[in-house]
Amino acid sequence: MSDAVLQLLRDRKRQQSTPGNRNDDARLVLLIEGGSSRGAYSSGMTVAIEQLGLVPMFDAVYGSSAGSLNGAWLLCGRADSSKHAWWDPAVMRSTINPMRALRRLPVVDTRHLVHTIYTQVMPMGFQDVLDNPVEFHPMATDALTGESADLHPKIHDVASLQAALRASTAMPLLAGPPVVIDGRPYVDAGMSEMVPVHTALDQKATHLVVLRTVRSDEQPVGPTRGERLVLTRWFARHAPGVVEAWLRRKDERLAEEAVLASHPACLQIRPPLGSLRVGRTERRPDVLRTVVDIGTRAAMTELAAVVAST
């Protein structure tokens, strides 16, 4: 199934085609899975795509949660130069700090990440993302309906792009209240689509490259009893439409896996078997640096042949 994707990449690379200047009728999209700190895997994979010069070969990039952040870094041309943020202690400790829960503050401070780290400490090229002809589709979950929401139509300037990135990564409870865009509250994309394959296919994607943050032997699980006790109350107060989608999370993940496995033109790049398991709030620099490197090697192994044959 991946042969068709690799051939399309080779053809476009050979022709140096760009969005708006294609001689094929395919719609090749990059899907980037979420997973909070597990996003270090897909960050490394975007580094390989950038180094291989494959970004212009895609027509769109869809990101879920941390996958949206990685997609933005890729589209502004700074996936490689920014990767060290994953193992920079100052960045990670100021962004993820479990002790803040004692003061009823967000454990994962995405406002600080987007508006301080990404503007002052390690500037993201927000305008470069906006100017890139490759479409950017950060995903979120509508807090009132529980449905997956593509925020692409709501992005028109730097401020709205920043809001979309925060909405895509607004993990329930851990990241504070939902992010409101145009009067509508949104929470983390992973509540509805951890891999935004349904949205991409609905929008006429024909070929898929999917950057995964879980190994093939890791099975989706439903909410634990403790999560049900704590998060059900949070959802009832802040995101009432999300409860049902969250409770059937395991079934939704299995449905995504089935669609990806059966698609006739889908290349999935995963962490190799035996790779480290990474928790949502992992901060240890040695672990995260290793994970980024594993992700880079995994993508290089799958995609280097595209460049070698052109």
Backbone hydrogen bonds, N-H to C=O, Kabsch-Sander energy under -0.5 kcal/mol:
donor,donor_aa,acceptor,acceptor_aa,energy
5,V,1,M,-0.5
6,L,2,S,-2.6
7,Q,3,D,-2.5
8,L,4,A,-1.9
9,L,5,V,-2.4
10,R,6,L,-2.5
11,D,7,Q,-2.7
12,R,8,L,-2.6
13,K,9,L,-2.6
14,R,10,R,-2.8
15,Q,11,D,-2.1
16,Q,12,R,-0.9
17,S,12,R,-1.8
18,T,21,N,-0.6
21,N,18,T,-2.8
29,V,27,R,-0.6
29,V,207,H,-2.5
30,L,60,A,-2.4
31,L,29,V,-0.5
31,L,209,V,-2.9
32,I,62,Y,-2.5
33,E,31,L,-0.6
33,E,211,L,-2.6
34,G,194,M,-1.3
37,S,280,R,-1.6
38,R,35,G,-2.4
39,G,36,S,-2.3
40,A,37,S,-1.8
41,Y,38,R,-2.1
42,S,38,R,-0.6
43,S,39,G,-2.3
44,G,40,A,-1.9
45,M,41,Y,-1.6
46,T,42,S,-2.1
47,V,43,S,-1.6
48,A,44,G,-1.5
49,I,45,M,-1.8
50,E,46,T,-2.6
51,Q,47,V,-2.8
52,L,48,A,-2.2
53,G,50,E,-1.4
54,L,49,I,-2.3
57,M,54,L,-1.5
58,F,55,V,-1.8
59,D,28,L,-3.4
60,A,28,L,-1.0
61,V,135,E,-2.7
62,Y,30,L,-3.3
63,G,137,H,-1.7
64,S,32,I,-2.1
65,S,63,G,-0.5
65,S,139,M,-0.6
67,G,64,S,-2.5
68,S,65,S,-1.8
69,L,65,S,-1.0
70,N,66,A,-2.2
71,G,67,G,-2.1
72,A,68,S,-2.3
73,W,69,L,-2.3
74,L,70,N,-2.0
75,L,71,G,-2.3
76,C,72,A,-1.5
77,G,74,L,-1.2
78,R,73,W,-2.6
82,S,78,R,-1.4
83,K,79,A,-0.6
83,K,80,D,-0.9
85,A,82,S,-2.1
86,W,83,K,-1.8
87,W,84,H,-1.1
88,D,84,H,-0.7
88,D,85,A,-0.6
92,M,88,D,-2.6
93,R,89,P,-2.7
94,S,90,A,-1.4
95,T,91,V,-1.3
96,I,92,M,-3.3
97,N,95,T,-0.6
97,N,107,V,-2.8
100,R,97,N,-1.9
101,A,98,P,-1.5
102,L,99,M,-1.4
103,R,100,R,-1.3
104,R,101,A,-1.5
105,L,100,R,-2.3
107,V,174,L,-1.1
108,V,174,L,-2.6
109,D,95,T,-3.0
109,D,107,V,-0.7
110,T,108,V,-1.3
113,L,109,D,-1.8
114,V,110,T,-2.8
115,H,111,R,-2.8
116,T,112,H,-1.8
117,I,112,H,-2.3
118,Y,113,L,-2.4
119,T,116,T,-0.7
120,Q,116,T,-3.3
121,V,116,T,-1.4
122,M,117,I,-3.8
124,M,118,Y,-2.9
126,F,124,M,-2.2
129,V,125,G,-1.9
130,L,126,F,-2.0
131,D,127,Q,-2.3
132,N,128,D,-1.2
135,E,59,D,-1.8
135,E,133,P,-0.6
137,H,61,V,-3.2
137,H,135,E,-0.5
139,M,63,G,-2.7
140,A,149,A,-2.3
141,T,187,V,-2.5
142,D,147,E,-2.8
143,A,185,P,-2.4
146,G,142,D,-2.9
149,A,140,A,-3.1
151,L,138,P,-2.4
151,L,149,A,-0.7
154,K,151,L,-1.5
155,I,152,H,-1.5
156,H,154,K,-0.6
161,L,157,D,-1.9
162,Q,158,V,-2.6
163,A,159,A,-2.1
164,A,160,S,-2.0
165,L,161,L,-2.1
166,R,162,Q,-2.0
167,A,163,A,-2.5
168,S,164,A,-2.4
169,T,165,L,-1.0
170,A,167,A,-1.3
171,M,169,T,-2.1
173,L,176,G,-0.5
174,L,172,P,-2.9
175,A,171,M,-2.5
176,G,173,L,-1.0
179,V,186,Y,-2.4
180,V,178,P,-0.5
181,I,179,V,-0.5
181,I,184,R,-2.8
184,R,181,I,-1.8
186,Y,179,V,-2.1
187,V,141,T,-2.5
188,D,170,A,-2.5
189,A,168,S,-2.0
191,M,188,D,-1.6
192,S,189,A,-2.0
193,E,189,A,-2.8
197,V,195,V,-2.8
198,H,195,V,-0.5
200,A,196,P,-1.8
201,L,197,V,-2.5
202,D,198,H,-2.3
203,Q,199,T,-1.4
204,K,201,L,-1.7
205,A,200,A,-2.0
206,T,27,R,-2.5
207,H,27,R,-2.0
208,L,265,A,-2.5
209,V,29,V,-2.3
210,V,267,L,-3.0
211,L,31,L,-3.2
211,L,209,V,-0.5
212,R,210,V,-0.8
212,R,269,I,-2.9
218,E,215,R,-1.3
219,Q,217,D,-0.6
228,R,224,T,-2.3
229,L,225,R,-2.1
230,V,226,G,-2.1
231,L,227,E,-2.8
232,T,227,E,-0.5
232,T,228,R,-1.4
234,W,230,V,-1.2
235,F,231,L,-3.1
236,A,232,T,-2.2
237,R,233,R,-1.5
238,H,234,W,-3.0
239,A,234,W,-0.5
239,A,235,F,-1.6
241,G,143,A,-2.0
242,V,143,A,-0.6
242,V,239,A,-2.0
243,V,240,P,-0.6
246,W,242,V,-2.6
247,L,243,V,-2.4
248,R,244,E,-1.6
249,R,246,W,-1.4
252,E,248,R,-2.2
253,R,249,R,-2.4
254,L,250,K,-2.3
255,A,251,D,-2.0
256,E,252,E,-2.2
257,E,253,R,-2.4
258,A,254,L,-2.1
259,V,255,A,-2.1
260,L,256,E,-2.5
261,A,257,E,-2.5
262,S,258,A,-1.6
263,H,259,V,-1.1
266,C,263,H,-0.5
267,L,208,L,-2.8
268,Q,266,C,-0.6
269,I,210,V,-3.1
270,R,268,Q,-0.6
275,S,272,P,-2.0
282,E,279,G,-1.4
288,L,284,R,-2.4
289,R,285,P,-2.6
290,T,286,D,-1.8
291,V,287,V,-2.2
292,V,288,L,-2.4
293,D,289,R,-2.1
294,I,290,T,-2.3
295,G,291,V,-2.4
296,T,292,V,-2.2
297,R,293,D,-2.4
298,A,294,I,-2.5
299,A,295,G,-2.1
300,M,296,T,-2.4
301,T,297,R,-2.4
302,E,298,A,-1.5
303,L,299,A,-2.4
304,A,300,M,-2.5
306,V,303,L,-1.7
307,V,303,L,-0.8
307,V,304,A,-0.5
308,A,304,A,-2.3
309,S,305,A,-1.5
310,T,307,V,-1.6
